[in-house]
Amino acid sequence: MSSDKSVHAAERGPSETARPAGKQGLIKPLRTLLDTSGLIAIFFVLFIALAVAIPDFLTSRNMVGLLLSVTIIGTIATTMMMVLALGEVDLSVASIVAFAGVSAAVITSASGSVLIGALGGVAAGALVGVFNGFVVARFGINSLIATLAAMEFVRGLAYITSGGDAVMITVPGFFELGSASFLGLTLPVWTMIICFVIFGFVLNLTAFGRNVLATGGNPEAAALAGVNVRRLKIIVFGLQGLVAGIAGVLLTSRMGLGDPNTSMGLELAVISACVLGGVALSGGVASITGVLVGVLIMGCVQNAMGLLNVPTFYQYLVRGAILLLAVLFDRWKQQKRQRA
């Protein structure tokens, strides 16, 4: 009898998560905002402190540079948030960025078409993402191991595609992807903003986003409630690859060449920003507002170290400390939820 009740409770969990209505649907985003209010306060305190302590920090030129510096991390963090919310992780995003960029450079130079080259680079990233999702979902391989393997062989594909060296782009129009601007902001910045809007909407206001959170919280219950968990994982990993591919194409346009060595360690920065923003490593908990604040905090710290001419090896220490603090913060929040 008790087992029947537990099954019925499991069936109700994701269903209710997937169908918030009326007042409950309005309360949930407010509760999420309140949960991230402490992080928002920390960001404002940090921002004010840096503005007071560093003379050049608050200049318009530095603010534009700050936004541009977090575009790659911020763009990819919007989909890494979804992957982590599933209770999975993707360590291959940096390699996908490099592979997509090299692919775009090679295809653009060979075809003479910016559109074909850009689409080829994005498609390369999306295919890797779908492959990662298929391996994780179909064979039940731990995503940490699966994407660690993908990180190596996709980086290898980048080297093979480029012939082991950077690929120069021979079509001048390709450079406009990274430099085109609107209302004073470049295309990479607008891409990051659009990704935050789209995936914030998907996470909070669609059944797909609610199913992601439900699956991350309890995959067995989600499956009992009718969620196709395998397909969901493939789609989420595919979106991760797609967005990483877009980021790789834009980065290649900004650099002016396809470099297979680019973005080393990017995956750790993206995961750090997500965890710092309140995304639970165990899955089931994510906030687009928190991820945005996490990205901005990391960007401000990195920008400040650059303005203060902090040596590179000390910057590694700081980034490592931020990742450790983010994980400890995530652990503290998990214990708090368990006690509640």
Secondary structure, 3 states (H helix, E strand, C coil): CHHHHHHHHHHHHHHHHHCCCHHHHHHHHHHHHHHCHHHHHHHHHHHHHHHHHCCCCCCHHHHHHHHHHCHHHHHHHHHHHHHHHCCCCCCCHHHHHHHHHHHHHHHHHHHCCHHHHHHHHHHHHHHHHHHHHHHHHHHCCCHHHHHHHHHHHHHHHHHHHHCCCCEECCCHHHHHHHHCEECCEEHHHHHHHHHHHHHHHHHHHCHHHHHHHHHHHCHHHHHHCCCCHHHHHHHHHHHHHHHHHHHHHHHHHHHCEECCCCCCCHHHHHHHHHHHCCCCCCCCCCCHHHHHHHHHHHHHHHHHHHHCCCCHHHHHHHHHHHHHHHHHHHHHHHHHHHHC
